[in-house]
C-alpha cells in the first residue's frame, strides 16, 4: 500500500505540472519620462532648514512650477556624481507631503523605481509645494556623521526632489539654507542675500547646486590660497575655535598645491574654488568628495595638529582638487548623465580616479606637501599590495571599475581575492608606465605633463563638462608620442599578470624590495589610520586596536593555517596577545622550525592556528636600480613654470 501510494502521488504531481504553463510576467509600468535638453518652465524654489542639529533632521520645502494637469513624476537623486554609483539616500527620505495650494495631493511611489513619485496634478494648478525631511544619520551605526554640535555638512542631492523629463542643467533653482543661530556658511555657491541665519543663493542650474555642497559651522576661518588672479580659498570649519587657526607654513603648502596643479594643467575650470575642510572628530569622515568648483574634506582634527606624524593622508587635498580637471571637467562619456536618475557606467574610472590618483600624488610631492622620500614610501606600499594581489588571477583591472556599484565600500571578508577598486592604485601605475615611456622614448623632451595639458587644459576658464571615450584618450596620447597606445592600455587593463604592471617603476629607476624595517610612512598609517599593526607581507594579517584580525590575506601563511578575519587574537605562543609580542615572535620564528601558534576567538568559537612561517618581518620599500636614470625623481620634482 505504502509503495503504491507514493508512486500515485508522484504521478499525480507530474500530471499537474504538465497541465500548467507556469506563471507569466506582468508587463512593467510605463517608463519614467525621458530627460529632454529643454528649459524647464519656471524656477524651482528650494528652502532647507538645518537648524534641528539635536535630532539631525533637515526640513525641506520646495515650490515647483507645473504646466500640465495629470501625472507629474518627481524623482529623488539616485546616481550620485563622485560616488559613481546608485547611492542616493532614499532610505533617509521621509515625511513627503505634496500640495496644490491647500489641497493635499496623494502621491504614489513608482512600483519599479523607488526613487520616483507620481503626483496627480489637478487642472489649473500652477505650482505645487513639496515638504519632506532628510534624516541624517543619528549614530555611526546608520552611517557617517554629517551633523555635529559645532558644524554640519549639507550635500544638496540629499535634500531635493525634481521633476523627471528634463536635463538637470535645464532646471533653474533658487536655493536657501537656514542654519543654527550664530553659524556661518562656506560653499562655492554665490550668495544673493543673507537675512539672519538664512542664506539665499543666486539662481543656478540644478546641476550646479547639486555640485556645490555647503559646510556650516560655529567656528570658521577662510584662507586665501590663490596662486594667481583666480580666487581659491581654504574654508576651515572645526569643533573648537583654536582648530581653525592653521599654521602659515601649511597654508603656503596648500597654495603650492594650487600652483603646481595649475602649472601641470595650464588652465583651470572654475571662476573661483573652495577647499571645504571640516576638522572634526564628530563629523566629516567619509564625506571627502570632489566637485567642479569646490571639494569637501572630512578629516580628524589630529591630521592638522600632528602634521609631522600624519603623512599618510596628505595627498587627499590635491586628489580632490585635481578632480576639477580630471573627472568634473573632462568626464567619461558613459559616466556623464543628464540627470541623477539615469544609470552611470564606470568603464573609464581608471582615467577619472586612476589618473587623479597619479596626478594627485605627483602634485602633492611637487608642492612639497610630501617629501620625495615619503612619496616613494607610499608608492612602495601601493606596488607591494598590487603585486601580491591574488584576485588578479580571475579579475582584470577593467572589471574592478564596476566596484562602486557592486559594493559601495562595505567591509569585505577577503579583499585581496575579491579585488576592490584597483582602478585607483593600479590605474596610477599605468599612468606612471605611460609617463616614463614617453620620457624615455623622447629623451625627456616630452612627458605625461604634455598629455595632461592637452587633454585637461582645453577651454581654459570653462566649467562646462567635456566628455571623452577610450579612443579620445588614445588619440591624445598619440599626439604627445606616437605609439600603439590602444594595445598598451588594453594589455594592462585586461591582463591577469602575473604581478602588477611594474614597467613604469623600473623605467622610473626603482624596484620593489622588502626589509625588516617599516618606513616612517608605514608606521604613520599604522598609527593614524589602522590604529593597529600590519603584517600583510609576513604572516599575512592586519591586527586592529582591539586585537582583532581586520584582514587575513588570501592564501597567506595565516590563511593557510585557518585564520579568518574578525577573529580576536587571545594569545601568541601561549602568552597573552600584545602587538609587540607578535612582532617579536615573527622575528624569532626566523631561526626556529616551530610554527607560530595563535589562539583565536571568532564568535563563540576558540581555536588554535599554527602558522608555519619563518621569513621574518617584511615591509615594502623602493630601491634604486643602479645605472638606470631616475625618471621618477624627475616626475616628482616641482615645476618651475
Ligand atoms: Zn577621486
Boltz pocket constraint, residues with backbone or C-beta under 6 A from the ligand:
constraints:
  - pocket:
      binder: B
      contacts: [[A, 290], [A, 319], [A, 320], [A, 323], [A, 352], [A, 353], [A, 356]]
      max_distance: 6.0
